[in-house]
Amino acid sequence: MDAVVRYGRRLLPMVLALAVSALLLAYAPAKSLGAPWLLGLLGALALAWVAWQPATTERDNLLPALAVVLSALGLTLVARLSPDLARKQMLWLVVSLVLAIAAGPFFTHFRRFAATKYLWVVASLVLFALLLIFGQQVNGARLWIKLGPVQYEPVELIKLFIVFFLAAYLAETADVIAAARPWSVRANLKYLGPLFIGWGASMAILVLQRDLGMAALLLSTFAALLYVATRRLDIVIAGIAVFALAAFWAMHHFPYVQTRVAVWTDPFSDPLGAGYQSSQAYYALAAGGAFGTGFGLGHPTFIPDVATDYIYAAFSEEFGLIGAFVLIGLFAVLVKRLLAVGSDQPDLYAKLLGAGLAATLGFQVFIIIGGVIGLFPLTGITLPFLSYGGSSLVANFLLVALMWAMSARVCVPTRSPSSSSR
């Protein structure tokens, strides 16, 4: 009986998540989601994802449940904005769930990732080389590789690979780096050299690829991990200064970066040209007010690329400021639980890996929402689980699947009073 209760408790968060998802998807425009059996397949895969875990362990089953609810909300929004993209998004959701299930047994051995730390850097550089050779340029940045009808954005996987490398390297050298004096050039170069070579190579190529959004995300993750591991604020400030110089250089050499900065500072100076997208997003945010126009009653389609870069503006217009805060709250709960998984780990490597993955997701949300509301230039990265984009869905579902595996702890069997008295 205890096993049945425990099994039901494991499935309960996902069952509730699927009920909420079904309610959300019921508001999607008719025939915008393709064949109905695909929805059933998605539900079955989501249940199988949670059900397929060792019976002797307990996990934070709210993590996959939150990922499913957010992706269902994203699918509903994309269906409202572009039915064609919604049907593609559904297929990517199937792929994401299948990969999350398939990777489950592999992720239970996540500590083995530390033994191949430099392999993750090599894999990142190989993906960048493939981008240089086969990549397609979109809006001034070479980000996509196309294989037949499928387009994939390798930097979504690279952001995970860099975290794997940083966590493993810092787990080995954190004490030495923390103890080194800031003015000791030799000591700092000896132990920080490989770290900056691995991270700096990816940053340099990202700048050359003209994808400053992902570069900013990697810098934020790098700074957070470095501070968590060493508590050395001087290195963090130095890293930010290097990035600021790189961004300043890019602003003066890449026209598309200049355009983004000009649009950020004054989008209404060219409201029918370069500033059209940003100005329409601001109008959408203003039109939403506190309570929103109501789902399907706004005009978010006036914003170009609304299903990718500006889906937060579309959501805020129709659900208002209150809905926007609720959405941020959902992301905050997800990131908080990811951080809790990392902090509960017994070893430094696992702690850093958990902190790095949580920071990656959290900073990605912060960077894209901040860009939409005008805190800083829009970078073009996706809002996790909500924006249209198969690459982002796959990477973020794998991130949650890995953290879910990391949350596993051995169940302690409970003894009944009768059995304990024998």
N, C-alpha and C positions, 0 to 999 in steps of 0.2 A: 504493500500500500504506500509506503514511504517513497518508493521509486516512482510510482504513478504520480503522486503529488509533486515530487521534484520535477518530473518531466513536464507536467502541466504548467508549473511555475516558469520553466524555461521558455515554453511556447507562448505564454500569456502576453508578454510585451509585443511580440511580432503579430499575434492575432489581433490585438488592439490596433497596432499600426496598420494592418491590412484593412481593418474596418474604417479607420480614418481615411486611408488612401482611397477606398471605394467611394466614400462620401465625396472626397475631393474630385475624383475622376468623373463622378456623376454630373458635374457641372461643365465638363468638357463639351464643346460643340458636337452635335451628332455627326457620326461617321468620320470624326477627325482622328480617331485612334486606330483605324484599320480594323482587322478581324477581331471579333470579341474573344476568340479563343486565346489570343495573345495575352489579354489581361489575366485570364485564368492561368496561363503558363507562368506569368510573372508572379502571381500569388503563390503558386506551387513551389517555384524556385525560392522565393523568400522564406517559406516555411521550411523547405529542405535545408536551406542555409543554416538556420538556427537548430534544426533537429539533428543535423549531422555534426555532433560533437561528442567527445568521450563521455560515457555515462558517469565516470568517476570524478568529473570536474564540474565546477561552477564558473560561469562567465558573466560579464556585464552584458546581459542580453538587451539592454536598452540601446546599446550602440548600433547594432544592425537595424533595430526598430526605428530609430531616429533617421538613419540613412534612407530607409524605405519611405518614411513619411515625407521627408524633404524632396526626394526624387519624384514622388507622386505629385506633390505640389508643383514641382518644376514641369512635369509632363503636362499637367492641367494648364499651366500658364503658356507653355509652348504651343499646345493645341489651340488655345484661344488666339494666339498670335499668328501661327502658321501651321495648318494641318499637315502640310507636306513634311515639315521638319519634325512634327510630333510623331509621325509614323516611323521616321528614322530613329528618333530618340527612343522609341519603344524597343526597337531591335537592339540598340546599344545597351539598353537596360537589361535585356535578356543576356547579352554577351557579358556584361558586368557581373551579373549574379552567377552565371555559370563559372566565370573565372574566380569569383570569390569562393564558391563552393570547392572548385578544383584545387585552389591554392591552400585551402584549409589545413590539410595534413602537413604540407610544406611549411606553413607559417608556425606550426606548433614547435618547430625546431629553429626559431628565429635567432637564437643565440649563435648559431653556426654562421650567420651573416658576418659576424665580427672577424672570422678567420680569413675572409676574402675581401678585406676592406679596399684594397687597391683595385680589385676587379671591378668594383662599382664605378671608380673613376674612369677606368679604361672603357667600360660599357658606355658611360656618358660621352666620352670623347668619340667613340665609334658612331654613336647616334648623331652627334654633331657633324661628323664627317659625312655621314649619309645625307644630312640636311644640306650641306654645302654642295654635294654632287647632284642629288635628286630632288632637293626641296623646291617647293613652289612659293613664290612671293605673294603675300596678301597684305594690302594696306601698308606697304613699305617694309614689311618684315618677312623673312624667309622662315616659315614655321612648320610647313606641312609637307609630308611625304604622301604621295598618292600611289596606291597599288590597285589598279583597276578601278572599280567603283568606290573603293574605300580610301578615305583620307584619314591620316593619323598625325597627331602633334606630339613628336617624341619628347619635347620638354616636359610634358606631364609625367612621364616616367623618370626623367632625369632628376626632377625635384625629389623623388623618393630615393633614387640612387645616391644623391649627394648626402642626404640625411644618414643613410646606411654607413657611408664612409666617415662622415664627421663623428658620429656616435662611437664607432669602433676606434678611431684614432684618438679621440679625446679621452676615452675610457682608459687607454694605455698611458697617456702623457699628461693627464689633467693635473696631477700632483706636482709634477716637475714644472709645468707651465705656470701654475699658480704660485710656486715658490720663487720663480725667476724674477729678478729685479727688473723693472721697466727699462733701466738704462744699461742693462747687461746685453749688449748687442749679440755677442756670441751665443749666450744661452738661449736667447729668444729665437735667433735664426736656426739654431740646431733643432729645436723642437717645434717651432711654428713654421719652419720652412716647408716640410711636406704638407702641412695643413693648408698653407696658403697656395702651394703649387697645385694641389688637388682642387681646392675651391676656386683659386684665382684663374686657373685655366678655363673652368666652366664659365666663370664670370666674364672673362675676356671674350670668349667665343659668343656668349650671349649678347655682349655689346656689339660685336661684329655682326651677329645675326640680326641686330637692331630690335631685339626683344627686351626692352628695358623693364617691362612689367615682371617677367619671370626673373630677371636679374635682381630687381628690388625684393622679390619674394625670397630668393636664395640668400641675399644679404641679410634680410631680417631673421631668417632661420639660423644662419651662421652666427650672427651676433647673439641671438638668444641662447643657442647651445654653448657657445664659448663662455658666456657669462655664467650660465648654470654650472658648467664644469669647473671653471677657474675663479669666478668672482673677480676677474680682472677687467675693470671698466676701461682702462687705457687701451687695451687691444680692441675692444668694441668701438671706441671712439675713432681709433685709427682706421678700422675697417669701414666705418661710415664715411670718414673723410675721403678714403680712396674711392668709394662708390660715388661720392659727390663730385669728385674730380672727373671720373669717367662719364657721369651724366652730363656734366658741364661740357666736356669735350664732344659728346654725342650731340648735344644741343646745337653746337656750332658746326657740325659736320654732316648731320643727317637732317634733310629738310622735313621729313615726317615728324621728327622729334620737335623741331622748331614749331611746326604747325600745332602739335598737341599742346605745347606750352602756351602758344599764343591763344589758342582756343580756351585753355584753362583760365588765363588771366582776364580775357575779355571775349566771351563767345558771341556777344551781341554786336561786336564790331563788324562781323561778317555773317549776319543771321541767315542768309540764304545760300551761303557757301560753306566754308570750313567750319563755321560755328553752328550750322543748322542742327546737327545731331545733339550737341550739348544744350543748345537753347531749347529745343523741343523737349529734352529730358527735364529741364528745369520747369518748363510749363506744366509737364505731367506731374511733377512732384508738387507744384503749387496747386494744381487742380484737385489733387487728392484731398487736401485739407486734413482734418483730424480723422474723419470717418471714411473717406474714400468715395468715389462715384458709384461703387458697386461693381461686382464682377460682370464684365461684358458691356458696361455702360460708359467706359472711358474711351479715349482715343490714343492708346499707346502705339498703334501702328503708324502714327505720324513720325515716330522715331526710327531712323534707319538702323538696321542690325539690332533691333530691340530684343530679339530672342537670345542674343548672345551677350553683347556688351552691356545692354541697358535693361535687362530683365528686372532688376531691382526697381528701376523707375516705373516700369509697367505695373509691377505689383503694388508699389506705393500709391500710384494714381487711383487704382480701383479698390484698394483696401485701406488707404489713408495712413496717417502717421501712426495710429494705434496698431494697425496691421504690420507696418514696417518695424515697429518696436517688438512686436510678438515674434516676427521672423528672426530678428537679431537675437532675441531671447532663446529661440530654438538652437541657433548656431552656438550661442554662449553655453547652453547646457551640454551640447555635444563636445565642444572644446574642453569644458571643465571636466567632463567624465574621461576624456582622452588623457588629460593631464593627471587625473587621479590614477588612471591605470599605470602611467609611467612612474609616478611617485611611490606607488605600492611595490615596485619591483625591488628585489633584494640586492641586485648588483648594479654597479655604476653604468655598465654598457646598456642594460635594459632601461634604466632610468633615463639616460640620454636619448636613447632611441625613441622612447615614448614622448619625451619632451619635444624632440625634434619634429616628430610627426604631428603632434598636437599644434606646435607652433606653425608648421607648414599650412595646415588647414585654417587656423585662426588668422594668420597674417594674410592669407589669400582672400578671406572674407573681408577683412579690414581694408585691404588695398583696393578691391573692386568697388565696395560700397563707398569708400572715401572718394574714389574717382568719380562715381556717379553723382554724389552730392556736392562735389567741388572742393573737397579738402586739398586735393592735389591732382595733377594731370591724370586723365584716364589712361590706364595702361593696356587695356584690352584683354586681361586675363579673365577667366570665367568665374562666376559665382558658383561655388561647389554645389552639385546636385540639382541646381535650379536652371542654370543657363543651358541652352542647347550646345551639345558638344560631346561626341562619343569618347574622345581622348580623356577629357576631364572626368566623365562618369567612371570609366574603367579605373583610372588612377585613384580616384577618391574612394571607390568601393573597395579596391585592394588595400588602401590605407586603413579603412575602417575594419576590414577583415583581419588585417595583421594586428591591429590594436585589440580587437576582440579576442584573438588567439592569445595575445599577451596577458589578457585579464584573467586567464584560466587559473583556478586554484583548486587543489584537491578537496573533494568533499569529505567531511568527517561524518561517518555513519552514526546515526543516533540510535541508542539502545533503549528498548522499552523497559519499563520498571520490572516486568516479570523476568526478562532475560538477564538483567543485571543482578537479580537476587539469587540466580542459580549458582 
